């Protein structure tokens, strides 16, 4: 079955490759090419300990990514009657999610994976092409191990604290949106646009005092956009 799937993965990676980028940027980030993933090992081990105590059932909905997922305290209440699992960790980068995909996503055999990450990568100096490549790597892992699982990418949000990289955020979102169009098992969820005000700036009322993380109003926007995908 995996042998039959390899051509589809190859076509997906080809379709997602930014044609204008230099060859070095067009390469898909390999699963092992991650900067300092060991710092998140305690978080991953806590997930594994929790799984031994209360094993999640297969076929649910896994939310994975950085602190915007980790801090979604009302996740279960926001999606009642759905088996949702929060596997957000630290201030992780999308490349870290790739590194730990087998341990925090594949093992649960989810029906849908909802992933939010990438802004930490950009803030650390990575290019939009590198973040897009990390997303391609993540999708390749999921589709290799779980060919029927859908992946929904929550667009990188516009943050007050990171206005200096908002153009890179736009570029990254567009690259990933283009990737998603190449595969009917992928979904792009645009939270970027509704989080802007009429002047095109991040809406202050959606954020905590740090200007980076969201309050309940911000999560309400995400909930309303993601819920139809899970249904």
C-alpha positions in Angstrom: 0.0 0.0 0.0 2.9 2.4 0.8 4.5 1.6 -2.5 1.4 2.7 -4.3 1.3 5.9 -2.2 4.8 7.1 -3.0 4.0 8.6 -6.4 1.2 10.7 -4.8 3.6 12.0 -2.1 6.1 12.9 -4.8 3.5 14.8 -6.8 2.4 16.7 -3.7 5.9 17.8 -2.9 6.5 18.9 -6.5 3.2 20.9 -6.5 4.2 22.6 -3.2 7.7 23.6 -4.2 8.0 27.4 -4.6 9.3 27.7 -8.1 11.0 31.1 -7.6 13.0 30.0 -4.6 16.7 29.0 -4.9 17.3 25.2 -5.0 18.5 25.1 -1.4 15.2 26.5 -0.2 13.1 24.2 -2.3 14.4 21.1 -0.6 11.9 19.4 1.8 13.2 19.6 5.4 14.1 16.1 6.4 12.6 14.8 9.6 15.9 14.8 11.4 16.9 18.3 10.4 15.5 20.1 13.4 17.1 22.7 15.6 17.3 21.6 19.2 14.3 19.3 19.5 15.6 17.8 22.7 14.3 20.8 24.7 10.8 19.6 24.1 11.5 16.0 25.1 10.0 16.5 28.6 6.7 17.8 27.1 6.5 14.8 24.8 7.2 12.4 27.6 4.4 14.0 29.6 2.0 13.2 26.7 3.2 9.6 26.7 2.7 9.3 30.4 -0.8 10.7 30.1 -1.5 8.2 27.3 -0.5 5.3 29.5 -2.9 6.4 32.2 -5.8 7.3 29.9 -5.2 5.9 26.4 -6.9 8.0 23.7 -9.1 6.1 21.2 -8.2 6.0 17.6 -10.0 8.1 15.0 -10.3 11.3 16.9 -9.1 14.9 16.2 -5.6 15.8 17.2 -4.6 19.5 17.6 -0.9 19.9 17.4 1.5 22.8 17.3 2.9 25.6 19.3 1.7 27.6 22.3 -1.4 28.9 20.5 -2.6 25.3 20.6 -1.1 24.5 24.0 -2.9 27.4 25.6 -6.3 26.5 24.2 -7.7 25.7 27.6 -11.3 25.4 26.4 -10.6 23.1 23.5 -12.8 20.2 24.7 -15.7 22.5 25.5 -15.4 24.4 22.2 -15.9 21.1 20.3 -18.5 19.2 22.3 -19.3 15.6 21.4 -16.0 15.4 19.4 -13.0 13.4 20.6 -10.4 16.2 20.5 -6.8 15.8 21.8 -4.5 18.7 22.6 -0.9 18.0 21.7 0.5 21.6 21.5 3.8 22.0 23.2 6.0 24.9 24.4 7.0 27.6 22.0 7.7 24.9 19.4 8.5 25.5 15.7 6.8 23.7 12.8 10.1 21.8 12.4 9.7 20.5 15.9 6.2 19.2 15.1 7.8 17.3 12.2 10.4 15.8 14.5 7.8 14.5 16.9 5.0 13.6 14.5 5.2 9.9 15.1 4.9 10.3 18.8 2.3 13.0 19.1 0.2 12.4 16.0 0.6 9.2 14.1 0.3 7.0 17.2 -3.3 8.2 17.7 -4.4 7.4 14.1 -6.6 10.5 14.0 -9.3 11.2 11.5 -8.2 14.8 11.2 -5.0 16.6 12.3 -5.3 20.3 13.0 -1.8 21.9 13.0 -0.9 25.5 14.0 2.8 26.4 13.9 5.2 28.4 11.9 5.3 31.9 13.4 8.0 30.8 15.8 10.0 29.5 12.9 9.7 32.9 11.2 10.6 34.8 14.4 13.7 32.6 14.7 14.9 33.8 11.2 13.6 31.0 8.9 12.3 31.9 5.5 8.7 31.3 4.3 10.1 28.7 1.9 11.6 26.8 4.9 8.4 26.9 6.8 6.5 25.7 3.8 9.0 22.9 3.3 8.5 21.8 7.0 4.8 21.6 6.4 5.4 19.4 3.3 7.5 17.1 5.5 4.8 16.9 8.1 2.2 16.0 5.5 4.5 13.5 3.9 4.9 11.7 7.3 1.1 11.7 8.0 0.2 10.5 4.5 2.9 7.8 4.5 1.7 6.3 7.8 -2.0 7.3 7.7 -3.1 7.7 4.0 -6.7 8.4 4.9 -6.1 11.0 7.6 -6.9 14.6 6.7 -4.6 17.5 7.6 -5.9 21.0 8.3 -3.4 23.8 8.5 -4.5 26.8 10.6 -2.9 29.9 8.9 -0.3 31.8 10.8 -2.0 34.5 12.7 -1.1 38.2 12.6 0.3 39.1 16.0 0.8 42.6 17.4 4.1 41.5 18.9 5.4 40.3 15.6 4.3 43.1 13.2 7.9 43.1 12.0 7.5 39.8 10.2 3.9 40.2 9.0 5.0 40.3 5.4 6.8 36.9 5.9 3.6 35.6 7.6 1.6 36.5 4.5 4.1 34.9 2.2 4.2 31.7 4.2 0.5 31.5 4.4 0.3 31.9 0.6 2.9 29.2 0.0 1.1 26.7 2.2 -2.3 27.6 0.7 -0.9 26.8 -2.7 0.3 23.4 -1.3 -3.1 22.6 0.1 -4.7 23.1 -3.3 -2.7 20.2 -4.7 -4.2 17.6 -2.3 -7.9 17.0 -1.5 -6.9 15.6 1.9 -5.6 18.9 3.0 -7.4 22.0 4.2 -6.3 25.6 4.7 -8.1 27.5 7.5 -7.7 31.2 7.1 -7.6 32.8 10.6 -5.3 35.6 9.4 -7.9 37.7 7.6 -10.6 37.8 10.3 -8.0 38.7 12.9 -7.2 42.0 11.1 -9.1 45.3 11.6 -10.4 47.5 8.9 -6.9 49.1 8.5 -5.2 45.8 8.0 -3.7 45.6 11.5 -4.1 42.9 14.1 -7.2 43.4 16.2 -6.0 44.3 19.7 -9.1 43.0 21.4 -8.2 39.4 20.4 -4.8 39.3 22.2 -3.5 39.0 25.7 -1.2 41.8 27.1 1.8 40.2 25.5 0.4 40.9 22.0 1.3 37.4 20.9 -1.1 35.0 22.5 -4.9 35.1 22.2 -7.6 35.6 24.6 -11.1 34.0 24.6 -12.3 36.3 21.8 -9.4 35.2 19.6 -10.1 31.5 20.3 -13.7 32.0 19.5 -12.8 33.1 16.0 -10.7 29.9 15.6 -13.4 27.7 17.0 -16.0 29.0 14.5 -13.7 28.5 11.6 -12.4 25.1 12.6 -15.7 23.5 13.7 -17.2 23.1 10.2 -14.0 21.2 9.1 -14.3 18.7 12.0 -18.0 18.1 11.3 
